[in-house]
């Protein structure tokens, strides 16, 4: 799968933008990435904060041929993909905290927000949003959060991590399709 990746300096929310693209007929794999979100959010409208250019903030448009009841599995495969990249690329002992978080130790490093819509119990589209703290300094992290930089002492280029997460996600997603 070739992802159509759309990069933005600033958006209010990558999930909101991806939903708009999906409503407009965007193809599966359209991925919206922002350097900064003014209104990034997680489940229950909790705020997701990330300083400009320090984290991965992206949302993927999916068009699975599934029933609405199957939509929550997307959250899990996204979290697994992030966890595996953190372990394989960054050497971090990442764990999943259901239903939508990735932790290193007792601190949250990533969150997943999945939103779907459909008709007659069939999915029209799913938007899966991922926020991952990559190069965030301790002073910029909210209480209970961590970053790859804080855990490893290394700064990472965002694009290769994005590509690895997308590749891992796509492999898992196709196995379910």
TISE-12150 format. One record per residue: residue in three letters; x, y, z of N, C-alpha, C, CB in turn; residue number from 1. Coordinates in nm, 3 decimals, decimal comma. Last residue first. Glycine has a CB too. Layout:
{"ALA"; {X; Y; Z}; {X; Y; Z}; {X; Y; Z}; {X; Y; Z}; NUM};
...
END
This chain:
{"UNK"; {-0,815; -0,798; 0,672}; {-0,907; -0,765; 0,562}; {-0,955; -0,888; 0,487}; {-0,841; -0,669; 0,465}; 177};
{"UNK"; {-0,623; -0,870; 0,850}; {-0,761; -0,877; 0,895}; {-0,860; -0,859; 0,781}; {-0,786; -0,772; 1,000}; 176};
{"UNK"; {-0,388; -0,826; 0,719}; {-0,410; -0,961; 0,772}; {-0,555; -0,979; 0,819}; {-0,313; -0,989; 0,889}; 175};
{"UNK"; {-0,398; -0,552; 0,677}; {-0,424; -0,643; 0,565}; {-0,452; -0,785; 0,612}; {-0,306; -0,644; 0,467}; 174};
{"UNK"; {-0,324; -0,464; 0,935}; {-0,456; -0,433; 0,881}; {-0,492; -0,529; 0,767}; {-0,460; -0,286; 0,832}; 173};
{"UNK"; {-0,057; -0,546; 0,952}; {-0,157; -0,602; 1,045}; {-0,299; -0,581; 0,990}; {-0,143; -0,537; 1,185}; 172};
{"UNK"; {0,054; -0,391; 0,745}; {0,073; -0,537; 0,748}; {-0,034; -0,602; 0,836}; {0,215; -0,573; 0,800}; 171};
{"UNK"; {-0,008; -0,133; 0,830}; {-0,066; -0,186; 0,707}; {-0,057; -0,338; 0,701}; {0,002; -0,125; 0,586}; 170};
{"UNK"; {0,150; -0,107; 1,063}; {0,004; -0,099; 1,070}; {-0,058; -0,165; 0,948}; {-0,042; 0,048; 1,082}; 169};
{"UNK"; {0,405; -0,119; 0,953}; {0,363; -0,220; 1,049}; {0,211; -0,224; 1,060}; {0,424; -0,192; 1,187}; 168};
{"UNK"; {0,398; 0,112; 0,789}; {0,425; -0,020; 0,731}; {0,377; -0,132; 0,824}; {0,576; -0,036; 0,703}; 167};
{"UNK"; {0,349; 0,315; 0,981}; {0,254; 0,291; 0,872}; {0,274; 0,153; 0,811}; {0,269; 0,398; 0,764}; 166};
{"UNK"; {0,584; 0,290; 1,137}; {0,453; 0,266; 1,198}; {0,350; 0,236; 1,090}; {0,408; 0,388; 1,282}; 165};
{"UNK"; {0,776; 0,357; 0,944}; {0,779; 0,224; 1,006}; {0,645; 0,191; 1,072}; {0,893; 0,216; 1,111}; 164};
{"UNK"; {0,705; 0,624; 0,883}; {0,704; 0,521; 0,778}; {0,702; 0,381; 0,837}; {0,826; 0,536; 0,688}; 163};
{"UNK"; {0,747; 0,746; 1,136}; {0,615; 0,745; 1,073}; {0,606; 0,633; 0,970}; {0,586; 0,881; 1,006}; 162};
{"UNK"; {1,023; 0,711; 1,153}; {0,936; 0,645; 1,251}; {0,795; 0,638; 1,197}; {0,938; 0,721; 1,387}; 161};
{"UNK"; {1,114; 0,869; 0,938}; {1,137; 0,724; 0,938}; {1,050; 0,649; 1,039}; {1,282; 0,696; 0,965}; 160};
{"UNK"; {1,012; 1,134; 1,026}; {0,965; 1,066; 0,905}; {0,993; 0,916; 0,905}; {1,030; 1,129; 0,784}; 159};
{"UNK"; {1,150; 1,226; 1,261}; {1,011; 1,181; 1,266}; {0,969; 1,096; 1,147}; {0,920; 1,299; 1,276}; 158};
{"UNK"; {1,456; 1,135; 1,397}; {1,391; 1,201; 1,284}; {1,251; 1,141; 1,274}; {1,473; 1,182; 1,149}; 157};
{"UNK"; {1,518; 1,153; 1,748}; {1,486; 1,075; 1,629}; {1,426; 1,167; 1,522}; {1,388; 0,960; 1,662}; 156};
{"UNK"; {1,752; 1,165; 2,012}; {1,656; 1,236; 1,927}; {1,638; 1,154; 1,799}; {1,705; 1,384; 1,894}; 155};
{"UNK"; {1,793; 0,975; 2,311}; {1,824; 0,996; 2,169}; {1,713; 1,075; 2,102}; {1,846; 0,861; 2,096}; 154};
{"UNK"; {1,721; 0,898; 2,560}; {1,827; 0,997; 2,551}; {1,867; 1,029; 2,408}; {1,948; 0,950; 2,626}; 153};
{"UNK"; {1,509; 0,728; 2,604}; {1,629; 0,674; 2,540}; {1,749; 0,769; 2,542}; {1,598; 0,637; 2,398}; 152};
{"UNK"; {1,307; 0,870; 2,737}; {1,336; 0,731; 2,776}; {1,470; 0,681; 2,722}; {1,226; 0,640; 2,728}; 151};
{"UNK"; {1,299; 1,120; 2,616}; {1,315; 1,111; 2,762}; {1,357; 0,971; 2,804}; {1,184; 1,150; 2,832}; 150};
{"UNK"; {1,259; 1,042; 2,348}; {1,379; 1,114; 2,388}; {1,404; 1,102; 2,539}; {1,369; 1,261; 2,349}; 149};
{"UNK"; {1,004; 0,929; 2,359}; {1,117; 0,846; 2,318}; {1,247; 0,911; 2,365}; {1,119; 0,824; 2,163}; 148};
{"UNK"; {0,840; 1,045; 2,660}; {0,870; 1,051; 2,517}; {0,985; 0,955; 2,487}; {0,906; 1,197; 2,474}; 147};
{"UNK"; {0,555; 1,050; 2,885}; {0,697; 1,039; 2,855}; {0,715; 1,049; 2,704}; {0,756; 0,905; 2,910}; 146};
{"UNK"; {0,322; 1,154; 3,143}; {0,360; 1,127; 3,004}; {0,512; 1,114; 2,993}; {0,309; 1,240; 2,909}; 145};
{"UNK"; {0,251; 1,239; 3,393}; {0,213; 1,102; 3,354}; {0,251; 1,065; 3,213}; {0,067; 1,084; 3,371}; 144};
{"UNK"; {0,203; 1,577; 3,309}; {0,220; 1,478; 3,415}; {0,172; 1,341; 3,368}; {0,145; 1,521; 3,542}; 143};
{"UNK"; {0,326; 1,659; 2,981}; {0,228; 1,669; 3,089}; {0,255; 1,559; 3,191}; {0,082; 1,658; 3,033}; 142};
{"UNK"; {0,638; 1,786; 2,875}; {0,549; 1,672; 2,891}; {0,450; 1,698; 3,004}; {0,630; 1,543; 2,918}; 141};
{"UNK"; {0,826; 1,983; 2,868}; {0,709; 2,000; 2,783}; {0,609; 1,885; 2,793}; {0,751; 2,016; 2,640}; 140};
{"UNK"; {1,036; 1,901; 3,026}; {0,964; 2,023; 3,066}; {0,836; 2,044; 2,986}; {1,054; 2,145; 3,050}; 139};
{"UNK"; {1,142; 1,680; 2,880}; {1,068; 1,659; 3,005}; {0,983; 1,779; 3,043}; {1,164; 1,627; 3,118}; 138};
{"UNK"; {1,088; 1,721; 2,525}; {1,168; 1,737; 2,647}; {1,080; 1,718; 2,769}; {1,237; 1,876; 2,651}; 137};
{"UNK"; {1,006; 1,508; 2,260}; {0,957; 1,601; 2,360}; {1,046; 1,601; 2,484}; {0,813; 1,568; 2,399}; 136};
{"UNK"; {1,036; 1,349; 2,039}; {1,151; 1,429; 2,085}; {1,113; 1,532; 2,191}; {1,216; 1,499; 1,967}; 135};
{"UNK"; {0,777; 1,193; 2,062}; {0,906; 1,147; 2,010}; {1,020; 1,225; 2,074}; {0,911; 1,162; 1,856}; 134};
{"UNK"; {0,471; 1,081; 2,140}; {0,572; 1,174; 2,190}; {0,710; 1,121; 2,151}; {0,561; 1,192; 2,346}; 133};
{"UNK"; {0,218; 1,036; 1,913}; {0,335; 0,972; 1,973}; {0,435; 1,079; 2,013}; {0,400; 0,869; 1,875}; 132};
{"UNK"; {-0,106; 0,977; 1,822}; {-0,018; 1,078; 1,878}; {0,094; 1,008; 1,952}; {-0,096; 1,176; 1,972}; 131};
{"UNK"; {-0,314; 0,886; 1,562}; {-0,206; 0,843; 1,650}; {-0,126; 0,966; 1,693}; {-0,113; 0,738; 1,581}; 130};
{"UNK"; {-0,638; 0,797; 1,452}; {-0,541; 0,901; 1,483}; {-0,439; 0,849; 1,583}; {-0,611; 1,025; 1,538}; 129};
{"UNK"; {-0,820; 0,659; 1,202}; {-0,741; 0,623; 1,320}; {-0,632; 0,728; 1,338}; {-0,680; 0,479; 1,305}; 128};
{"UNK"; {-1,132; 0,653; 1,074}; {-1,015; 0,739; 1,087}; {-0,945; 0,697; 1,215}; {-1,055; 0,893; 1,090}; 127};
{"UNK"; {-1,319; 0,461; 0,849}; {-1,260; 0,469; 0,983}; {-1,145; 0,567; 0,973}; {-1,213; 0,328; 1,036}; 126};
{"UNK"; {-1,626; 0,454; 0,662}; {-1,483; 0,481; 0,679}; {-1,446; 0,480; 0,826}; {-1,445; 0,617; 0,615}; 125};
{"UNK"; {-1,852; 0,292; 0,663}; {-1,822; 0,374; 0,546}; {-1,673; 0,410; 0,546}; {-1,909; 0,503; 0,544}; 124};
{"UNK"; {-1,936; -0,027; 0,783}; {-1,848; 0,088; 0,794}; {-1,837; 0,160; 0,660}; {-1,709; 0,044; 0,842}; 123};
{"UNK"; {-2,268; -0,123; 0,840}; {-2,146; -0,141; 0,762}; {-2,065; -0,013; 0,768}; {-2,179; -0,179; 0,613}; 122};
{"UNK"; {-2,517; -0,081; 0,955}; {-2,419; -0,163; 1,028}; {-2,292; -0,194; 0,950}; {-2,483; -0,291; 1,069}; 121};
{"UNK"; {-2,633; 0,114; 0,795}; {-2,683; -0,024; 0,792}; {-2,580; -0,122; 0,848}; {-2,721; -0,065; 0,649}; 120};
{"UNK"; {-2,335; 0,302; 0,766}; {-2,480; 0,292; 0,749}; {-2,517; 0,145; 0,740}; {-2,527; 0,370; 0,622}; 119};
{"UNK"; {-2,079; 0,485; 0,946}; {-2,131; 0,387; 0,852}; {-2,281; 0,392; 0,845}; {-2,086; 0,248; 0,892}; 118};
{"UNK"; {-1,769; 0,581; 1,090}; {-1,906; 0,611; 1,052}; {-1,951; 0,506; 0,951}; {-1,919; 0,756; 0,995}; 117};
{"UNK"; {-1,533; 0,618; 1,359}; {-1,586; 0,554; 1,239}; {-1,728; 0,600; 1,214}; {-1,580; 0,400; 1,251}; 116};
{"UNK"; {-1,220; 0,681; 1,509}; {-1,357; 0,727; 1,487}; {-1,406; 0,664; 1,357}; {-1,365; 0,883; 1,482}; 115};
{"UNK"; {-0,973; 0,642; 1,750}; {-1,037; 0,585; 1,632}; {-1,181; 0,632; 1,626}; {-1,030; 0,430; 1,634}; 114};
{"UNK"; {-0,679; 0,743; 1,875}; {-0,819; 0,784; 1,871}; {-0,878; 0,735; 1,739}; {-0,835; 0,940; 1,887}; 113};
{"UNK"; {-0,416; 0,654; 2,089}; {-0,484; 0,625; 1,963}; {-0,628; 0,674; 1,977}; {-0,479; 0,471; 1,928}; 112};
{"UNK"; {-0,104; 0,769; 2,222}; {-0,247; 0,745; 2,232}; {-0,307; 0,729; 2,093}; {-0,317; 0,858; 2,307}; 111};
{"UNK"; {0,210; 0,723; 2,393}; {0,128; 0,735; 2,271}; {-0,018; 0,706; 2,302}; {0,179; 0,639; 2,161}; 110};
{"UNK"; {0,318; 0,718; 2,642}; {0,403; 0,770; 2,535}; {0,323; 0,793; 2,407}; {0,519; 0,674; 2,508}; 109};
{"UNK"; {0,258; 0,732; 2,986}; {0,200; 0,725; 2,852}; {0,292; 0,791; 2,751}; {0,061; 0,793; 2,849}; 108};
{"UNK"; {0,434; 0,545; 3,234}; {0,403; 0,672; 3,167}; {0,354; 0,650; 3,024}; {0,527; 0,762; 3,166}; 107};
{"UNK"; {0,546; 0,337; 3,369}; {0,415; 0,383; 3,416}; {0,368; 0,510; 3,346}; {0,420; 0,406; 3,566}; 106};
{"UNK"; {0,701; 0,194; 3,095}; {0,696; 0,199; 3,240}; {0,555; 0,239; 3,281}; {0,801; 0,297; 3,298}; 105};
{"UNK"; {0,536; 0,332; 2,843}; {0,671; 0,286; 2,874}; {0,683; 0,304; 3,025}; {0,784; 0,367; 2,793}; 104};
{"UNK"; {0,226; 0,263; 2,674}; {0,302; 0,309; 2,790}; {0,445; 0,257; 2,785}; {0,235; 0,265; 2,920}; 103};
{"UNK"; {-0,037; 0,349; 2,473}; {0,091; 0,280; 2,476}; {0,172; 0,345; 2,588}; {0,167; 0,287; 2,336}; 102};
{"UNK"; {-0,397; 0,307; 2,459}; {-0,275; 0,376; 2,500}; {-0,153; 0,285; 2,490}; {-0,289; 0,428; 2,641}; 101};
{"UNK"; {-0,658; 0,205; 2,430}; {-0,600; 0,287; 2,324}; {-0,468; 0,355; 2,359}; {-0,698; 0,390; 2,285}; 100};
{"UNK"; {-0,796; 0,065; 2,631}; {-0,816; 0,022; 2,493}; {-0,728; 0,095; 2,391}; {-0,958; 0,040; 2,456}; 99};
{"UNK"; {-0,503; -0,111; 2,737}; {-0,631; -0,107; 2,665}; {-0,717; 0,006; 2,716}; {-0,705; -0,240; 2,680}; 98};
{"UNK"; {-0,190; -0,045; 2,700}; {-0,289; -0,027; 2,806}; {-0,422; -0,009; 2,734}; {-0,256; 0,095; 2,901}; 97};
{"UNK"; {0,101; -0,216; 2,600}; {-0,031; -0,164; 2,566}; {-0,115; -0,152; 2,693}; {-0,102; -0,256; 2,463}; 96};
{"UNK"; {0,444; -0,113; 2,640}; {0,331; -0,202; 2,671}; {0,201; -0,135; 2,631}; {0,329; -0,239; 2,822}; 95};
{"UNK"; {0,790; -0,110; 2,557}; {0,656; -0,050; 2,551}; {0,550; -0,156; 2,574}; {0,634; 0,020; 2,416}; 94};
{"UNK"; {1,089; -0,072; 2,612}; {0,998; -0,176; 2,658}; {0,858; -0,118; 2,669}; {1,045; -0,236; 2,794}; 93};
{"UNK"; {1,277; 0,041; 2,332}; {1,200; 0,070; 2,452}; {1,105; -0,045; 2,485}; {1,121; 0,201; 2,435}; 92};
{"UNK"; {1,428; 0,049; 2,100}; {1,474; -0,034; 2,211}; {1,400; -0,008; 2,341}; {1,620; -0,012; 2,233}; 91};
{"UNK"; {1,351; 0,172; 1,870}; {1,402; 0,257; 1,978}; {1,452; 0,180; 2,099}; {1,294; 0,352; 2,022}; 90};
{"UNK"; {1,275; -0,033; 1,698}; {1,356; 0,077; 1,648}; {1,425; 0,153; 1,761}; {1,269; 0,172; 1,566}; 89};
{"UNK"; {1,131; -0,226; 1,853}; {1,226; -0,268; 1,748}; {1,323; -0,157; 1,707}; {1,151; -0,315; 1,626}; 88};
{"UNK"; {0,968; -0,075; 2,036}; {1,057; -0,182; 2,081}; {1,168; -0,210; 1,979}; {0,977; -0,309; 2,107}; 87};
{"UNK"; {0,835; 0,106; 1,871}; {0,909; 0,155; 1,988}; {1,009; 0,051; 2,038}; {0,811; 0,193; 2,101}; 86};
{"UNK"; {0,717; -0,075; 1,696}; {0,819; 0,017; 1,645}; {0,901; 0,073; 1,761}; {0,753; 0,133; 1,564}; 85};
{"UNK"; {0,537; -0,200; 1,873}; {0,642; -0,279; 1,809}; {0,752; -0,190; 1,752}; {0,584; -0,365; 1,698}; 84};
{"UNK"; {0,367; 0,015; 1,948}; {0,446; -0,058; 2,048}; {0,563; -0,131; 1,982}; {0,358; -0,159; 2,123}; 83};
{"UNK"; {0,250; 0,076; 1,699}; {0,333; 0,175; 1,769}; {0,424; 0,105; 1,869}; {0,244; 0,281; 1,841}; 82};
{"UNK"; {0,113; -0,167; 1,658}; {0,213; -0,119; 1,561}; {0,306; -0,017; 1,624}; {0,143; -0,058; 1,438}; 81};
{"UNK"; {-0,065; -0,177; 1,872}; {0,037; -0,282; 1,856}; {0,149; -0,235; 1,764}; {-0,026; -0,412; 1,801}; 80};
{"UNK"; {-0,224; 0,047; 1,808}; {-0,144; 0,047; 1,932}; {-0,034; -0,059; 1,924}; {-0,235; 0,021; 2,055}; 79};
{"UNK"; {-0,341; -0,048; 1,569}; {-0,260; 0,075; 1,568}; {-0,169; 0,078; 1,691}; {-0,350; 0,201; 1,565}; 78};
{"UNK"; {-0,481; -0,267; 1,660}; {-0,369; -0,291; 1,569}; {-0,281; -0,166; 1,555}; {-0,420; -0,334; 1,431}; 77};
{"UNK"; {-0,668; -0,134; 1,831}; {-0,571; -0,230; 1,885}; {-0,454; -0,253; 1,789}; {-0,640; -0,363; 1,914}; 76};
{"UNK"; {-0,816; 0,021; 1,654}; {-0,744; 0,084; 1,765}; {-0,634; -0,009; 1,815}; {-0,841; 0,119; 1,879}; 75};
{"UNK"; {-0,930; -0,178; 1,495}; {-0,835; -0,084; 1,434}; {-0,752; -0,015; 1,543}; {-0,909; 0,021; 1,348}; 74};
{"UNK"; {-1,122; -0,298; 1,649}; {-0,996; -0,372; 1,629}; {-0,890; -0,281; 1,569}; {-1,020; -0,494; 1,537}; 73};
{"UNK"; {-1,355; -0,141; 1,642}; {-1,259; -0,124; 1,752}; {-1,126; -0,198; 1,733}; {-1,322; -0,169; 1,879}; 72};
{"UNK"; {-1,503; -0,234; 1,405}; {-1,422; -0,112; 1,403}; {-1,321; -0,101; 1,518}; {-1,512; 0,008; 1,405}; 71};
{"UNK"; {-1,683; -0,443; 1,411}; {-1,540; -0,476; 1,399}; {-1,449; -0,354; 1,408}; {-1,516; -0,547; 1,268}; 70};
{"UNK"; {-1,935; -0,337; 1,410}; {-1,891; -0,403; 1,533}; {-1,741; -0,434; 1,530}; {-1,969; -0,532; 1,554}; 69};
{"UNK"; {-1,980; -0,257; 1,150}; {-1,945; -0,155; 1,249}; {-1,889; -0,218; 1,377}; {-2,067; -0,069; 1,282}; 68};
{"UNK"; {-1,822; -0,494; 0,928}; {-1,938; -0,444; 1,003}; {-1,889; -0,341; 1,104}; {-2,015; -0,562; 1,074}; 67};
{"UNK"; {-1,604; -0,405; 0,652}; {-1,637; -0,471; 0,779}; {-1,769; -0,419; 0,832}; {-1,525; -0,450; 0,882}; 66};
{"UNK"; {-1,407; -0,325; 0,456}; {-1,536; -0,386; 0,422}; {-1,580; -0,471; 0,542}; {-1,525; -0,474; 0,289}; 65};
{"UNK"; {-1,248; -0,015; 0,538}; {-1,260; -0,161; 0,545}; {-1,400; -0,207; 0,507}; {-1,225; -0,210; 0,685}; 64};
{"UNK"; {-1,098; 0,232; 0,473}; {-1,229; 0,197; 0,418}; {-1,244; 0,044; 0,418}; {-1,246; 0,253; 0,274}; 63};
{"UNK"; {-0,929; 0,490; 0,654}; {-0,944; 0,349; 0,615}; {-1,086; 0,327; 0,563}; {-0,914; 0,254; 0,735}; 62};
{"UNK"; {-0,700; 0,746; 0,697}; {-0,834; 0,713; 0,648}; {-0,833; 0,568; 0,603}; {-0,879; 0,810; 0,531}; 61};
{"UNK"; {-0,509; 0,835; 0,979}; {-0,517; 0,753; 0,857}; {-0,664; 0,727; 0,824}; {-0,440; 0,619; 0,874}; 60};
{"UNK"; {-0,326; 1,097; 1,128}; {-0,451; 1,021; 1,118}; {-0,460; 0,957; 0,981}; {-0,573; 1,113; 1,143}; 59};
{"UNK"; {-0,071; 1,214; 1,358}; {-0,123; 1,178; 1,227}; {-0,249; 1,095; 1,236}; {-0,018; 1,102; 1,149}; 58};
{"UNK"; {0,203; 1,329; 1,494}; {0,061; 1,355; 1,506}; {0,000; 1,325; 1,370}; {0,032; 1,504; 1,552}; 57};
{"UNK"; {0,491; 1,283; 1,668}; {0,418; 1,238; 1,549}; {0,270; 1,254; 1,578}; {0,453; 1,089; 1,512}; 56};
{"UNK"; {0,663; 1,572; 1,807}; {0,596; 1,443; 1,811}; {0,537; 1,406; 1,676}; {0,487; 1,444; 1,915}; 55};
{"UNK"; {0,778; 1,816; 1,766}; {0,844; 1,724; 1,859}; {0,783; 1,584; 1,860}; {0,839; 1,781; 1,998}; 54};
{"UNK"; {0,655; 2,021; 1,621}; {0,764; 1,946; 1,560}; {0,832; 1,843; 1,648}; {0,864; 2,040; 1,515}; 53};
{"UNK"; {0,531; 2,193; 1,899}; {0,551; 2,194; 1,754}; {0,675; 2,115; 1,712}; {0,563; 2,338; 1,705}; 52};
{"UNK"; {0,436; 1,975; 2,170}; {0,502; 2,096; 2,117}; {0,529; 2,082; 1,967}; {0,633; 2,123; 2,194}; 51};
{"UNK"; {0,123; 1,842; 2,227}; {0,256; 1,811; 2,175}; {0,317; 1,939; 2,122}; {0,250; 1,700; 2,064}; 50};
{"UNK"; {-0,158; 1,716; 2,396}; {-0,064; 1,827; 2,379}; {0,070; 1,775; 2,328}; {-0,046; 1,904; 2,512}; 49};
{"UNK"; {-0,482; 1,642; 2,373}; {-0,352; 1,582; 2,343}; {-0,258; 1,697; 2,311}; {-0,360; 1,477; 2,224}; 48};
{"UNK"; {-0,756; 1,649; 2,600}; {-0,661; 1,723; 2,517}; {-0,533; 1,640; 2,497}; {-0,627; 1,859; 2,581}; 47};
{"UNK"; {-1,043; 1,442; 2,572}; {-0,925; 1,483; 2,648}; {-0,826; 1,548; 2,553}; {-0,860; 1,361; 2,720}; 46};
{"UNK"; {-1,277; 1,347; 2,459}; {-1,236; 1,486; 2,431}; {-1,123; 1,535; 2,521}; {-1,355; 1,578; 2,447}; 45};
{"UNK"; {-1,282; 1,075; 2,495}; {-1,361; 1,158; 2,587}; {-1,323; 1,306; 2,577}; {-1,342; 1,110; 2,730}; 44};
{"UNK"; {-0,956; 1,023; 2,358}; {-1,089; 0,975; 2,395}; {-1,152; 1,070; 2,497}; {-1,082; 0,831; 2,452}; 43};
{"UNK"; {-0,795; 1,325; 2,250}; {-0,800; 1,180; 2,267}; {-0,943; 1,139; 2,299}; {-0,704; 1,134; 2,380}; 42};
{"UNK"; {-0,682; 1,590; 2,034}; {-0,764; 1,531; 2,139}; {-0,753; 1,380; 2,139}; {-0,909; 1,573; 2,123}; 41};
{"UNK"; {-0,564; 1,914; 1,946}; {-0,547; 1,769; 1,944}; {-0,625; 1,708; 2,059}; {-0,396; 1,731; 1,954}; 40};
{"UNK"; {-0,592; 2,185; 1,863}; {-0,697; 2,119; 1,942}; {-0,686; 1,967; 1,928}; {-0,837; 2,167; 1,896}; 39};
{"UNK"; {-0,368; 2,251; 1,722}; {-0,418; 2,349; 1,819}; {-0,525; 2,289; 1,910}; {-0,474; 2,470; 1,746}; 38};
{"UNK"; {-0,086; 2,060; 1,651}; {-0,232; 2,063; 1,655}; {-0,276; 2,164; 1,760}; {-0,291; 1,922; 1,685}; 37};
{"UNK"; {0,193; 2,042; 1,432}; {0,134; 2,096; 1,554}; {-0,018; 2,091; 1,540}; {0,183; 2,240; 1,582}; 36};
{"UNK"; {0,258; 1,907; 1,210}; {0,368; 1,937; 1,302}; {0,315; 1,984; 1,436}; {0,461; 2,044; 1,242}; 35};
{"UNK"; {0,045; 1,645; 1,099}; {0,063; 1,784; 1,138}; {0,186; 1,797; 1,228}; {-0,063; 1,838; 1,210}; 34};
{"UNK"; {-0,082; 1,442; 0,840}; {0,022; 1,462; 0,941}; {0,032; 1,611; 0,971}; {0,160; 1,405; 0,892}; 33};
{"UNK"; {-0,303; 1,211; 0,716}; {-0,289; 1,353; 0,747}; {-0,190; 1,366; 0,863}; {-0,427; 1,419; 0,783}; 32};
{"UNK"; {-0,329; 0,983; 0,460}; {-0,276; 1,006; 0,594}; {-0,247; 1,155; 0,611}; {-0,147; 0,922; 0,618}; 31};
{"UNK"; {-0,509; 0,750; 0,284}; {-0,482; 0,893; 0,296}; {-0,444; 0,920; 0,441}; {-0,606; 0,980; 0,252}; 30};
{"UNK"; {-0,591; 0,491; 0,300}; {-0,448; 0,516; 0,307}; {-0,412; 0,662; 0,310}; {-0,380; 0,451; 0,193}; 29};
{"UNK"; {-0,861; 0,508; 0,078}; {-0,799; 0,439; 0,190}; {-0,648; 0,463; 0,186}; {-0,831; 0,286; 0,187}; 28};
{"UNK"; {-0,929; 0,832; -0,063}; {-0,901; 0,689; -0,070}; {-0,843; 0,637; 0,059}; {-0,806; 0,660; -0,185}; 27};
{"UNK"; {-1,190; 1,064; 0,001}; {-1,047; 1,028; 0,002}; {-1,031; 0,877; 0,006}; {-0,976; 1,092; 0,123}; 26};
{"UNK"; {-1,450; 1,168; -0,002}; {-1,417; 1,056; -0,089}; {-1,271; 1,016; -0,093}; {-1,460; 1,087; -0,225}; 25};
{"UNK"; {-1,519; 1,355; 0,183}; {-1,504; 1,401; 0,045}; {-1,460; 1,292; -0,051}; {-1,404; 1,513; 0,040}; 24};
{"UNK"; {-1,502; 1,213; 0,416}; {-1,636; 1,254; 0,371}; {-1,632; 1,300; 0,225}; {-1,691; 1,368; 0,460}; 23};
{"UNK"; {-1,220; 1,204; 0,427}; {-1,298; 1,081; 0,408}; {-1,438; 1,113; 0,357}; {-1,306; 1,002; 0,540}; 22};
{"UNK"; {-1,160; 1,474; 0,475}; {-1,112; 1,409; 0,352}; {-1,193; 1,283; 0,323}; {-0,961; 1,374; 0,364}; 21};
{"UNK"; {-1,283; 1,496; 0,726}; {-1,328; 1,579; 0,613}; {-1,283; 1,520; 0,481}; {-1,275; 1,722; 0,627}; 20};
{"UNK"; {-1,126; 1,314; 0,871}; {-1,271; 1,290; 0,854}; {-1,326; 1,372; 0,738}; {-1,347; 1,325; 0,985}; 19};
{"UNK"; {-0,882; 1,449; 0,860}; {-0,895; 1,319; 0,793}; {-1,043; 1,284; 0,773}; {-0,824; 1,209; 0,874}; 18};
{"UNK"; {-0,943; 1,673; 1,021}; {-0,906; 1,691; 0,880}; {-0,923; 1,561; 0,803}; {-0,761; 1,741; 0,868}; 17};
{"UNK"; {-0,992; 1,545; 1,266}; {-1,096; 1,625; 1,202}; {-1,068; 1,642; 1,053}; {-1,108; 1,762; 1,271}; 16};
{"UNK"; {-0,743; 1,424; 1,311}; {-0,862; 1,341; 1,295}; {-0,974; 1,419; 1,226}; {-0,909; 1,289; 1,431}; 15};
{"UNK"; {-0,576; 1,643; 1,343}; {-0,556; 1,559; 1,226}; {-0,677; 1,469; 1,204}; {-0,428; 1,474; 1,241}; 14};
{"UNK"; {-0,689; 1,961; 1,433}; {-0,689; 1,819; 1,467}; {-0,668; 1,737; 1,340}; {-0,823; 1,779; 1,538}; 13};
{"UNK"; {-0,603; 2,210; 1,345}; {-0,669; 2,200; 1,474}; {-0,664; 2,055; 1,522}; {-0,815; 2,251; 1,467}; 12};
{"UNK"; {-0,266; 2,221; 1,223}; {-0,408; 2,188; 1,206}; {-0,473; 2,196; 1,343}; {-0,428; 2,045; 1,142}; 11};
{"UNK"; {0,032; 2,330; 1,072}; {-0,061; 2,341; 1,185}; {-0,201; 2,301; 1,140}; {-0,062; 2,485; 1,242}; 10};
{"UNK"; {0,174; 2,220; 0,854}; {0,245; 2,284; 0,966}; {0,156; 2,283; 1,090}; {0,287; 2,430; 0,929}; 9};
{"UNK"; {0,106; 1,903; 0,707}; {0,063; 2,038; 0,741}; {0,149; 2,091; 0,856}; {-0,087; 2,040; 0,780}; 8};
{"UNK"; {0,112; 1,657; 0,451}; {0,179; 1,723; 0,563}; {0,128; 1,866; 0,581}; {0,332; 1,724; 0,541}; 7};
{"UNK"; {-0,026; 1,363; 0,356}; {-0,047; 1,506; 0,344}; {0,009; 1,573; 0,468}; {-0,198; 1,540; 0,324}; 6};
{"UNK"; {0,042; 1,072; 0,188}; {0,068; 1,146; 0,311}; {0,061; 1,295; 0,283}; {0,206; 1,108; 0,369}; 5};
{"UNK"; {-0,093; 0,799; 0,086}; {-0,091; 0,937; 0,038}; {-0,079; 1,024; 0,162}; {-0,221; 0,974; -0,049}; 4};
{"UNK"; {0,079; 0,495; 0,092}; {0,002; 0,593; 0,166}; {0,016; 0,728; 0,097}; {0,047; 0,601; 0,314}; 3};
{"UNK"; {0,057; 0,212; -0,086}; {0,123; 0,342; -0,085}; {0,030; 0,439; -0,014}; {0,158; 0,393; -0,231}; 2};
{"UNK"; {0,084; -0,119; 0,000}; {0,000; 0,000; 0,000}; {0,087; 0,123; 0,000}; {-0,095; 0,001; 0,121}; 1};
END
